[in-house]
């Protein structure tokens, strides 16, 4: 893990079985500032999430945490979604961009104790 993770970050574990370029029926609906519906496909949502996670990776690297990947960021953030389900897009964005290094390192430590592979 060198901080340059080219694997797509999936917002839903079942999406990992979707082949690249294959469009799914699932859509994610969000309201924009004008109260218009914005509809994102799974692929578009994954691209948005991946971009945000990679942005957070760059931030962590600048802070000295060199061995962080986008997948690590998403796994940390999405861990709390396992019980409650995937929230709205603005909540996902907030959770990723507000992630602090201390929370991330605590999550990594607990994951190692639980037996996760890194």
Contact map, one row per residue, 1 for C-alpha under 8 A:
1111100000000000000000000000000000000000000000000000000000000000001110000000000000000000000000000000000000000000000000
1111100000000000000000000000000000000000000000000000000000000000011110000000000000000000000000000000000000000000000000
1111100000000000000000000000000000000000000000000000000011001000011111000000000000000000000000000000000000000000000000
1111110000000000000000000000000000000000000000000000010000000000000011000000000000000000000000000000000000000000000000
1111111000000000000000000000000000000000000000000000010000000000000011100000000000000000000000000000000000000000000000
0001111100000000000000000000000000000000000000000000000000000000000000000000000000000000000000000000000000000000000000
0000111110000000000000000000000000000000000000000000000000000000000000100000000000000000000000000000000000000000000000
0000011111000000000000000000000000000000000001100100000000000000000000100000000000000000000000000000000000000000000000
0000001111100000000000000000000000000000000001101100000000000000000001100100000000000000000000000000000000000000000000
0000000111111011000000000000000000000000000001001100000000000000000000000000000000000000000000000000000000000000000000
0000000011111010000000000000000000000000000011001000000000000000000000000100010000000100000000000000000000000000000000
0000000001111111000000000000000000000000000000000000000000000000000000000000000000000100000000000000000000000000000000
0000000001111111000000000000000000000000000000000000000000000000000000000000000000000000000000000000000000000000000000
0000000000011111110000000000000000000000000000000000000000000000000000000000000000000000000000000000000000000000000000
0000000001111111110000000000000000000000010000000000000000000000000000000000000000000000000000000000000000000000000000
0000000001011111111000000000000000000000000000000000000000000000000000000000000000000000000000000000000000000000000000
0000000000000111111000000000000000000000000000000000000000000000000000000000000000000000000000000000000000000000000000
0000000000000111111101010000000000000000000000000000000000000000000000000000000000000000000000000000000000000000000000
0000000000000001111111000000000000000000000000000000000000000000000000000000000000000000000000000000000000000000000000
0000000000000000011111000000000000000000000000000000000000000000000000000000000000000000000000000000000000000000000000
0000000000000000001111100000000000000000000000000000000000000000000000000000000000000000000000000000000000000000000000
0000000000000000011111110000000000000000000000000000000000000000000000000000000000000000000000000000000000000000000000
0000000000000000000011111000000000000000111000000000000000000000000000000000000000000000000000000000000000000000000000
0000000000000000010001111100000000000000111000000000000000000000000000000000000000000000000000000000000000000000000000
0000000000000000000000111110000000000000100000000000000000000000000000000000000000000000000000000000000000000000000000
0000000000000000000000011111000000000000110000000000000000000000000000000000000000000000000000000000000000000000000000
0000000000000000000000001111100000000011110000000000000000000000000000000000000000000000000000000000000000000000000000
0000000000000000000000000111110000000011110010000000000000000000000000000000000000000000000000000000000000000000000000
0000000000000000000000000011111000001111000000000000000000000000000000000000000000000000000000000000000000000000000000
0000000000000000000000000001111100001110000000000000000000000000000000000000000000000001100000000000000000000000000000
0000000000000000000000000000111111111100000000000000000000000000000000000000000000000000000000000000000000000000000000
0000000000000000000000000000011111111100000000000000000000000000000000000000000000000000000000000000000000000000000000
0000000000000000000000000000001111110000000000000000000000000000000000000000000000000000000000000000000000000000000000
0000000000000000000000000000001111110000000000000000000000000000000000000000000000000000000000000000000000000000000000
0000000000000000000000000000001111111000000000000000000000000000000000000000000000000000000000000000000000000000000000
0000000000000000000000000000001111111100000000000000000000000000000000000000000000000000000000000000000000000000000000
0000000000000000000000000000111100111110000000000000000000000000000000000000000000000000000000000000000000000000000000
0000000000000000000000000000111100011111000000000000000000000000000000000000000000000000000000000000000000000000000000
0000000000000000000000000011110000001111100000000000000000000000000000000000000000000000000000000000000000000000000000
0000000000000000000000000011100000000111111110000000000000000000000000000000000000000000000000000000000000000000000000
0000000000000000000000111111000000000011111110000000000000000000000000000000000000000000000000000000000000000000000000
0000000000000010000000110111000000000001111111000000000000000000000000000000000000000000000000000000000000000000000000
0000000000000000000000110000000000000001111111100000000000000000000000000000000000000000000000000000000000000000000000
0000000000000000000000000000000000000001111111110000000000000000000000000000000000000000000000000000000000000000000000
0000000000100000000000000001000000000001111111111000000000000000000000000000000000000000000000000000000000000000000000
0000000111100000000000000000000000000000011111111100000000000000000000000000000000000000000000000000000000000000000000
0000000110000000000000000000000000000000001111111110000000000000000000000000000000000000000000000000000000000000000000
0000000000000000000000000000000000000000000111111111000000000000000000000000000000000000000000000000000000000000000000
0000000011100000000000000000000000000000000011111111100000000000000000000000000000000000000010000000000000000000000000
0000000111000000000000000000000000000000000001111111110000000000000001000000000000000000000000000000000000000000000000
0000000000000000000000000000000000000000000000111111111000000000000000000000000000000000000000000000000000000000000000
0000000000000000000000000000000000000000000000011111111100000000000000000000000000000000000010011000000000000000000000
0000000000000000000000000000000000000000000000001111111110000000000001101100000000000000000000010000000000000000000000
0001100000000000000000000000000000000000000000000111111111000000000011000000000000000000000000000000000000000000000000
0000000000000000000000000000000000000000000000000011111111100000000000000000000000000000000000000000000000000000000000
0000000000000000000000000000000000000000000000000001111111110000000001001000000000000000000000011000000000000000000000
0010000000000000000000000000000000000000000000000000111111111000000111001000000000000000000000000000000000000000000000
0010000000000000000000000000000000000000000000000000011111111100000000000000000000000000000000000000000000000000000000
0000000000000000000000000000000000000000000000000000001111111110000000000000000000000000000000000000000000000000000000
0000000000000000000000000000000000000000000000000000000111111111110100000000000000000000000000000000100000000000000000
0010000000000000000000000000000000000000000000000000000011111111111100000000000000000000000000000000000000000000000000
0000000000000000000000000000000000000000000000000000000001111111100000000000000000000000000000000000000000000000000000
0000000000000000000000000000000000000000000000000000000000111111100000000000000000000000000000000000000000000000000000
0000000000000000000000000000000000000000000000000000000000011111110000000000000000000000000000000000000000000000000000
0000000000000000000000000000000000000000000000000000000000011111111100000000000000000000000000000000000000000000000000
0110000000000000000000000000000000000000000000000000000000011001111100000000000000000000000000000000000000000000000000
1110000000000000000000000000000000000000000000000000000000001000111110000000000000000000000000000000000000000000000000
1110000000000000000000000000000000000000000000000000000010011000111111011000000000000000000000000000000000000000000000
1111100000000000000000000000000000000000000000000000010010000000001111111000000000000000000000000000000000000000000000
0011100010000000000000000000000000000000000000000100110110000000000111111100000000000000000000000000000000000000000000
0000101110000000000000000000000000000000000000000000100000000000000011111110000000000000000000000000000000000000000000
0000000000000000000000000000000000000000000000000000000000000000000111111111000000000000000000000000000000000000000000
0000000000000000000000000000000000000000000000000000100110000000000111111111100000000000000000010000000100000000000000
0000000010100000000000000000000000000000000000000000100000000000000001111111110000000000000000010000000000000000000000
0000000000000000000000000000000000000000000000000000000000000000000000111111111000000000000000000000000000000000000000
0000000000000000000000000000000000000000000000000000000000000000000000011111111100000000000000000000000100110000000000
0000000000000000000000000000000000000000000000000000000000000000000000001111111110000000000000110010000000000000000000
0000000000100000000000000000000000000000000000000000000000000000000000000111111111000100000000000000000000000000000000
0000000000000000000000000000000000000000000000000000000000000000000000000011111111000000000000000000000000000000000000
0000000000000000000000000000000000000000000000000000000000000000000000000001111111110000000000000000000000000000000000
0000000000000000000000000000000000000000000000000000000000000000000000000000111111111110000000000000000000000000000000
0000000000000000000000000000000000000000000000000000000000000000000000000000011111111100000000000000000000000000000000
0000000000000000000000000000000000000000000000000000000000000000000000000000000111111000000000000000000000000000000000
0000000000000000000000000000000000000000000000000000000000000000000000000000000111111110000000000000000000000000000000
0000000000000000000000000000000000000000000000000000000000000000000000000000000011111110000000000000000000000000000000
0000000000110000000000000000000000000000000000000000000000000000000000000000010011011111000000000000000000000000000000
0000000000000000000000000000000000000000000000000000000000000000000000000000000010011111101100000000000000000000000000
0000000000000000000000000000010000000000000000000000000000000000000000000000000000000111111100000000000000000000000000
0000000000000000000000000000010000000000000000000000000000000000000000000000000000000011111110000000000000000000000000
0000000000000000000000000000000000000000000000000000000000000000000000000000000000000001111111000000000000000000000000
0000000000000000000000000000000000000000000000000000000000000000000000000000000000000011111111100000000000000000000000
0000000000000000000000000000000000000000000000000000000000000000000000000000000000000011111111110000000000000000000000
0000000000000000000000000000000000000000000000001001000000000000000000000000000000000000111111111000000000000000000000
0000000000000000000000000000000000000000000000000000000000000000000000000000000000000000011111111100000000000000000000
0000000000000000000000000000000000000000000000000000000000000000000000000000100000000000001111111110000000000000000000
0000000000000000000000000000000000000000000000000001100100000000000000001100100000000000000111111110000000000000000000
0000000000000000000000000000000000000000000000000001000100000000000000000000000000000000000011111110000000000000000000
0000000000000000000000000000000000000000000000000000000000000000000000000000000000000000000001111111000000000000000000
0000000000000000000000000000000000000000000000000000000000000000000000000000100000000000000000111111101100000000000000
0000000000000000000000000000000000000000000000000000000000000000000000000000000000000000000000000111111100000000000000
0000000000000000000000000000000000000000000000000000000000010000000000000000000000000000000000000011111110000000000000
0000000000000000000000000000000000000000000000000000000000000000000000000000000000000000000000000001111111000000000000
0000000000000000000000000000000000000000000000000000000000000000000000000000000000000000000000000011111111100000000000
0000000000000000000000000000000000000000000000000000000000000000000000001001000000000000000000000011111111110000000000
0000000000000000000000000000000000000000000000000000000000000000000000000000000000000000000000000000111111111000000000
0000000000000000000000000000000000000000000000000000000000000000000000000000000000000000000000000000011111111100000000
0000000000000000000000000000000000000000000000000000000000000000000000000001000000000000000000000000001111111110000000
0000000000000000000000000000000000000000000000000000000000000000000000000001000000000000000000000000000111111111000000
0000000000000000000000000000000000000000000000000000000000000000000000000000000000000000000000000000000011111111100000
0000000000000000000000000000000000000000000000000000000000000000000000000000000000000000000000000000000001111111110000
0000000000000000000000000000000000000000000000000000000000000000000000000000000000000000000000000000000000111111111100
0000000000000000000000000000000000000000000000000000000000000000000000000000000000000000000000000000000000011111111111
0000000000000000000000000000000000000000000000000000000000000000000000000000000000000000000000000000000000001111111100
0000000000000000000000000000000000000000000000000000000000000000000000000000000000000000000000000000000000000111111100
0000000000000000000000000000000000000000000000000000000000000000000000000000000000000000000000000000000000000011111110
0000000000000000000000000000000000000000000000000000000000000000000000000000000000000000000000000000000000000011111111
0000000000000000000000000000000000000000000000000000000000000000000000000000000000000000000000000000000000000001001111
0000000000000000000000000000000000000000000000000000000000000000000000000000000000000000000000000000000000000001000111
